[in-house]
Amino acid sequence: MKATVDKDLCISCGLCIQTCPDVFDWDDDDKAVAIDEEVPEEFEDEVYEAADGCPTDAISVEK
């Protein structure tokens, strides 16, 4: 699974980082970013929850 954040859509609300801090973090522009391209299997449910909760749909998830 791969998670990506569209920086043009990200409003820096931090929900994804609160939901799954093992996968998402802040970049130098205070926008969310996926730390690793490949999401470890144990975090997949949290990544889906973060993507579903993102108010701007900035998170994309690919299997």
N, C-alpha and C positions, 0 to 999 in steps of 0.2 A: 504494500500500500504506500502511496505517496501523497503527501499533503503540501499544498502551496497556498500562499497568501498573496492576493492581488493588492499591491501597495496603493494603487490608485483608488481602490474601494475601501481600504482600511481606514477607520476613523479613530483608531487607537483607544477603543473602549476597554480593552484588556480582558474581555470575557474568555477568549480562547486561552490566554495565559493562565487565568485563574482556573479554568476547567482542566487544562492539560499542560502544566508547566514543564513536563518532561519532553514535550514536543515543540511547544511554541515559546518564543521569547521576544524581547524588543530588539530592534536594530538601531543603528546610530541615528536614524531619523524619527525615532519613537513610533515606528510602525511595527506591527506584529510580523514575525517571520517563523517559518518552520525550521527548527534547528538542524535536522537531518532530512535528507530527501526520502529515505526509507524509514517508515514508521515501524517501530518494533511491535510485534503482534499483541503484546500485553497492553498497549496504549490505543489500540484501534477503536474501541468503544468510546473512549474519551475524545478522540479526534472527531468521530462522527457527531458526538454531542456538541463539541465546540463549533463544528461546521453548521450544524442545525441551529445553534443559538446565535450565530454571528448576525448582527442586525443589518449588515450591508451585503451579506452573502459573499464576502471576500475570500472565504476559504474553499478551495477545491480539493476534492479527494478522488484519487484514482486507484483502482485495484491493480 
